[in-house]
Amino acid sequence: MTATPAWPPQSAPRLHVETQLGEGVAVPVDGNPAHYLISVMRIKADDIVLLFDGRSGEWAARVRDLRKRDLVLECVSRTRPLEDAPDFWLCCAPIKKGRIDLIAEKACELGVARLQPVLTRRAVVDKLNLDRLHAHLVEAAEQCGRTALPDLCAMVKLDALLRDWPGDRWLFFADETGGEPLVDALRTHPGAAAFLIGPEGGFDPAERGAIRAVTKAVPVSLGPRILRAETAAIAATAAWMTLNGDWQ
């Protein structure tokens, strides 16, 4: 007996789109996404492409109206519901191009719900290209199977972040002067959380004092070695996902 082919095909490419998806919805695709599907993936008429819009889950769509530079995808059936992302925010100081891109990519892969850039006094970068970071989030979500993108927030100054900090969310922060061992802190402070990572030069004394003054702040140690900012962000996120997130 011939085996029933997998549905949708495991080799189907995935694509993030802005169009809200639903059964029978036609999604026009042009520009770089169309080039990727037509010239790189070599799709043909009636092939299946997996789509997600961050609102409606993942949908299998059939290729229609295939031309040289654009095409239309028609939603056939929903393959997965919208994910329930762990309630974890990653707040990080801006760092050099390439390294902040890495943080965005890995934050998406690890399941972060929100990425919040935070301007601190020792930051060597004071501006961010949010469009570029968004593109990295999209690419990571397409590759890792997420059905929603992390919320990417505009950069805020540290004092503004602390002033408006919600009273129902833990604020773990990497304090190079010492703090509770990370694993112990995560185990004793479950629930909605965020992790705050400073810049290459760390937080200055006044900033550390201001952070510690926040009721829900929990200073933690990331071990005996000095970590790059991007390493600290990835490691802290992975640790939270292991103990309190969706890696359990």
N, C-alpha and C positions, 0 to 999 in steps of 0.2 A: 504494500500500500504506500502511495506517495505521501510523504510527510506534508502537513499543512504549513505553508510558509508563515514565518513570524509576522505579526502585525502590531505596530508598524515595522517595516524592515529595520533591523538593527543598524544597518549601514546608512540609514537616512540622515542627511545633514540637518542640523538644527539652526534656527534663525530667530533672532529677536526682532519683533516688529512693533510699530506704534499703533497700528490698527487694532481696535478691539475685536477679539476673535469670537466666533460662534459658528454653529452649523450652517453651511452654505455661504458664509461670508467670503467675498472675493478680496484678495489682498494683492494689490499691485506692487511689484518689486522692480526697482531700477538702481542705477548707480553701482557702488561697490558691492552691495549684497547680490545684485543680479550678476555682476561679473564673477563673483565667487561661485555662484550656483551654476552658471552657464559655462564659463571657461575653465574653472578649477575643478568643480565636482562633475562636470559633463552630464548634467541632468538632461532627461528627455521628457517628452510629453507623457503625461500620466504617471511619472515618477512621484514618490512621496517625499515631502519635506516636513519636518517637525517645526512648528511655530510656537512661540510663547510671547505674550504681551505684558507680563507682570501683573495681570488682573484676572485672566480667564483660564489659567492653567496652560497645559500643553495640548496642541492640536495637530493631528495629522492632516496635511493639506496636499491636494493633488495638483500637479503642474498643468496649467492651462495657458493658452495664448503665448506660447514660447516663441520669442523672437531673438534677434542677434544681441540686443542690449537690454531687454526687459522681458518681463513675464508676469503672469497672474497666477496666484496660488488660491485654490478653492478649498476651504475647510471642510473636511469630511466627517471627522469624529474627534471627540476629546480623548486623549490618551492618558492624561494625568491631571488631577485637580491642582489648584494653586497651592503651593507649599506653605506650610506653617513654620516660618523661620524662627529659630530660637531668639528670645528677646535679649539680644546682646548687641551693644554698640561698641565700635572701635573709634576712639577719639585720639588723634595723633597729630603731632606738630608736623608742618610741612618740611620735607627734606628734599635733597637734590633729585632732579628729574631722573627717571630710571628707577630709583629706589622707592619713591612714592608710588610710581606705577606698579612696582612689585607688591607693595602693601595693598593697593586696590585689588589687584588680581587675586592674591591669596586670601584676602578678606572675603571676597565673593566665593571662592572655592570652599572656604571653611564654614560658610553659612552665616556670616555676619548680617544682621538686619539693617544696620545703619553705619555709614562711614562719615565721621565728623572731623574735618580738618580744624586744628586749633592753633592759633598764632600765639607763640610764647616769646619771651624777651631774647632768648639765645638762638632762636631760629635763624638759619642762614638764608632761608627762602621766605619771602613775605607775600608771594603771589602764587596762585595755582591755576592751571588750565583745566577747568572742570570738564570741558568737552572731551579733552584727552583722557581724563580719568574715567569718565562715563564710558568711553569707547573700550577701555580696558575691562571695565565691569561687564559690558555686553559680551565681549569676546570670551571672558572667563565663564560667564553663565551659559553661553552657548556650548562650551566644551565640557563643562562639568555636570550638566543636566539640571541646573536650577530652573525653576519656573517663574522666578521673580528676581529682580535686581535689588541689591541693597540700596536703601535711600542714600543718595549722595547729597550732603548738605553743603551750603556755602560756608567758607571759612569764617570762624568767629574768634575774637580775642579770648584769651583764657579767663579774664575777669568776668566777661559776659557769660561764658559757659557756666562758671561757678555760681554767678548770681542767680541764674535761672535754673539751677539744677533741680530736677524733680525729686520730691521727698520719698518716692517709692522705688528708687533705683540706686543700687550700690555703685560707687565710683572707686574701683580699684585703680591705683596708680603706682607705677614703678618709681620707687624712691631710692635713689642711689645712696642715701645716707642710712638706709636700713628700714626694715619693716617686717611684718609677719611673713613667714615662708609662704610662697604663693599657694601651694596645694592646701595648706592648713586654712588659709584665708578663704579660698574658694569653697571648701567643705563647710565652713562655719557661717558662710554668708550666701545661701542659695537665693534664687529668684532673679528678677530683672536686674541686669547689670551692665556696666560699661567699663572699658579699660582705657586709661589715659596714658599715652606714651609721649615723652618729651622729645626734644630735638637732639642732635648729635652732642651738644654741650650740656644736656640735662636741664632740669629746672633750676632757677636761681633760688636762693634762700627765701626771698619774699614770696615767690610763687609756691614753694613747698608749704610755707606757712598758710597761705591762702587756701590751698587745696585741703590741707589737714583740718582746716576750720569748717569745712563742709560736713554737715552731720553724717551723711552717708559715705564719706570718704574712708577708704581702707588702704593705708600704705602697705606695699608688699615688696618683698625681695625676689629678684629673679635669679638668685644664685651668686656664686663667688666670682664669676667671670664678667667682664665688661662686654655688653652686647651692643651691636649696631642697633639703631632705632628700628629698622625694618625687621631685624631678627627678633627683637623684643616684642614687636607687635604681632608677628606670626606665632611666636612661642606662647605668648599670653593667651591669644585667641584659641590656639589648639588646646591649651590646658583647660580653659573654661568649657570648651565644647566637650572635652573628655569627662569632666566631673559634673557639669550642670546643663550641658547642651544636648544636642541630638546625636552624640557619639555613644551614649550610654546603651 
